[in-house]
Amino acid sequence: MAANRRSGRGEIDLLVHADGRVVAVEVKTRIGEDPLVQVTREKLSRMRDAAALVSPRPSRIDLVTVMFDSSGATIRWVRGIE
């Protein structure tokens, strides 16, 4: 639906249809370290604020993490990170 959509003080990386609903998706990528360490309470607050201002309004916020290491890439989709 949309990518890199600025809204208020934050940004929605992806706005997608998933599981029959509109979902805001944050994408985090790291080399050699779990990208979940980048998702702080402040970041979650900014994501919620941004999601509240976009149209159509997402019913859920998900996180996609991509971690690169010597064995390749590991991709994880975490549903409902709020």
N, C-alpha and C positions, 0 to 999 in steps of 0.2 A: 504494500500500500504506500509506504513512504520510508525514506531513509534520512538520517541526520536532520531531524526536524527540531528546530530550536523553539522553545516554549518557556516563557518566563525566565527564570534563572538557570534553567537546565536544558538538556537536549535528549530527545528520544533517538537512540541509534536506529531502531527499526520499529515500524508500526505494521503489524502483520495480522492476518486471519489465521487463527490456530484453534483447534478444538471447537469450532463453530462460534468463536468470539473474537473481538478485537483485542490484541495483546501488544503491549509495549515491550520491546526487547532491548536490554542493555548487553553490549558485547564487550568482553574484556579479554585481552591477549597478553600473555607473558612468555618469556623464554626462561625455562628452568625453574619456574616458581608457579605455584597455584594462583591463578588470576583472582580467586575469591578474596585474597588478601587486600585487593584494591577496593572492595565493596564495603565502605564504612557506613556508619549510621548517617553521617552527613550526606554521603552519596545517595543512600536510599531516600533520604528526605528530599533531595533535589529531584530524584527520579519521580517520586510521588507528586511533587509540585508540578513538574513538567507534564506528567500524564494527565493531571486534572485540568490542564489548559488546552489540550489538543482536541480536535474533532475529527473523526468520532472518538469519544472518550474510551480509552481501553478499560476493560474489566479486570485486567490482571497485568502484573509486571513480571516478566521472566528474565533470566540471565543466561547468556551463552558464553561459556569460557573456552578459550583456545590456548592450550599450553604446548609450547614447542620444547623438545629436549633431544638428546642424541638419538632416541629411537623414533622420532618423528613428531606428529601432532596428536594431541588428545583433545577431543571436542566433547563438551558436556552442556546439556540444556537443562537448566534448573527452573521448574515451573513454580510460579507464585512465590517470589522472594520477599514479598512485603512482610 
